[in-house]
Every structure is written in structure tokens, then in C-alpha cells.
Amino acid sequence: MGSFSIWHWLIVLVVVLLLFGRGKIPELMGDMAKGIKSFKKGMSDTDEDDAAEPSRTVEHRIDETVKPAEKAKS
């Protein structure tokens, strides 16, 4: 019971073909390939954008520090 014979795999293949049909499986594979290609393109686009624009950091200067609030006039 631990391993499947060739007959088990043939029965599974027949059931899958009956459920999805012959034309549906290549269509699904084509859609999956398009998704992978667009994902790779998106990842390469973000890498190019990151390389073109340097990262920004926050620089603190003494003259730009926040001054304490003035006391309310009575």
C-alpha cells in the first residue's frame, strides 16, 4: 500500500483528463507561464528602479530641531 503501481497512475491520469478535458490542461499551463513571465518582469522592473534612484535617508541638523512650545500667555 505504500507505493503506487503504473495502473494507479493511469487511472489518476484518466480521471484528470475527464475532469479537465484535453484542451484545458495546456490552456492552464499557458496561463501559468504568462503569470511567471509577468512576475519576473515585475521583479526586474523594481530592481532597475531601485538602482536608478538612490535611497534617501533622514538627515538631522541642529538648526532644524523642534523648539519647545512657548508658554501660553496669561
C-alpha positions as a Markdown table, in Angstrom:
| # | Residue | x | y | z |
|---|---|---|---|---|
| 1 | Met | 0.0 | 0.0 | 0.0 |
| 2 | Gly | 3.0 | 2.3 | 0.4 |
| 3 | Ser | 3.8 | 2.6 | -3.3 |
| 4 | Phe | 1.5 | 3.1 | -6.3 |
| 5 | Ser | 1.8 | 0.9 | -9.4 |
| 6 | Ile | 1.5 | 2.1 | -13.0 |
| 7 | Trp | -2.2 | 1.2 | -13.0 |
| 8 | His | -2.9 | 3.6 | -10.2 |
| 9 | Trp | -1.2 | 6.4 | -12.1 |
| 10 | Leu | -3.1 | 5.6 | -15.3 |
| 11 | Ile | -6.4 | 5.7 | -13.5 |
| 12 | Val | -5.5 | 9.1 | -12.0 |
| 13 | Leu | -4.5 | 10.4 | -15.4 |
| 14 | Val | -7.8 | 9.3 | -16.9 |
| 15 | Val | -9.8 | 10.9 | -14.1 |
| 16 | Val | -7.8 | 14.2 | -14.5 |
| 17 | Leu | -8.4 | 14.2 | -18.3 |
| 18 | Leu | -12.1 | 13.5 | -17.8 |
| 19 | Leu | -12.4 | 16.4 | -15.3 |
| 20 | Phe | -10.4 | 19.0 | -17.1 |
| 21 | Gly | -10.6 | 17.8 | -20.7 |
| 22 | Arg | -7.7 | 17.6 | -23.2 |
| 23 | Gly | -7.7 | 21.3 | -24.2 |
| 24 | Lys | -8.0 | 22.7 | -20.7 |
| 25 | Ile | -4.6 | 21.4 | -19.3 |
| 26 | Pro | -2.4 | 23.2 | -22.0 |
| 27 | Glu | -4.5 | 26.3 | -21.5 |
| 28 | Leu | -3.8 | 26.3 | -17.8 |
| 29 | Met | -0.1 | 25.7 | -18.4 |
| 30 | Gly | 0.0 | 28.6 | -20.8 |
| 31 | Asp | -1.7 | 30.9 | -18.3 |
| 32 | Met | 0.7 | 29.8 | -15.6 |
| 33 | Ala | 3.7 | 30.5 | -17.9 |
| 34 | Lys | 2.3 | 34.0 | -18.6 |
| 35 | Gly | 2.0 | 34.7 | -14.9 |
| 36 | Ile | 5.6 | 33.6 | -14.2 |
| 37 | Lys | 6.9 | 35.8 | -17.1 |
| 38 | Ser | 5.0 | 38.9 | -15.8 |
| 39 | Phe | 6.2 | 38.2 | -12.2 |
| 40 | Lys | 9.8 | 38.1 | -13.5 |
| 41 | Lys | 9.3 | 41.2 | -15.5 |
| 42 | Gly | 7.9 | 43.0 | -12.4 |
| 43 | Met | 10.8 | 41.9 | -10.3 |
| 44 | Ser | 13.3 | 43.1 | -12.8 |
| 45 | Asp | 11.5 | 46.5 | -13.2 |
| 46 | Thr | 11.7 | 47.1 | -9.4 |
| 47 | Asp | 15.4 | 46.2 | -9.5 |
| 48 | Glu | 16.1 | 48.8 | -12.2 |
| 49 | Asp | 14.0 | 51.4 | -10.4 |
| 50 | Asp | 16.0 | 50.8 | -7.2 |
| 51 | Ala | 19.3 | 51.1 | -9.0 |
| 52 | Ala | 18.4 | 54.3 | -10.8 |
| 53 | Glu | 17.2 | 56.2 | -7.7 |
| 54 | Pro | 19.5 | 56.3 | -4.7 |
| 55 | Ser | 17.9 | 55.5 | -1.3 |
| 56 | Arg | 17.1 | 58.5 | 0.8 |
| 57 | Thr | 18.0 | 58.9 | 4.4 |
| 58 | Val | 16.8 | 61.4 | 7.0 |
| 59 | Glu | 19.4 | 63.8 | 7.9 |
| 60 | His | 19.1 | 65.7 | 11.2 |
| 61 | Arg | 20.6 | 69.1 | 11.6 |
| 62 | Ile | 21.0 | 71.1 | 14.7 |
| 63 | Asp | 19.2 | 74.2 | 13.3 |
| 64 | Glu | 16.2 | 72.2 | 12.3 |
| 65 | Thr | 15.4 | 70.6 | 15.6 |
| 66 | Val | 12.0 | 71.1 | 17.1 |
| 67 | Lys | 11.8 | 74.0 | 19.5 |
| 68 | Pro | 9.9 | 73.6 | 22.8 |
| 69 | Ala | 6.4 | 75.1 | 22.8 |
| 70 | Glu | 6.2 | 78.6 | 24.2 |
| 71 | Lys | 4.3 | 79.1 | 27.4 |
| 72 | Ala | 0.8 | 80.3 | 26.9 |
| 73 | Lys | 0.4 | 84.0 | 27.6 |
| 74 | Ser | -1.8 | 84.6 | 30.6 |
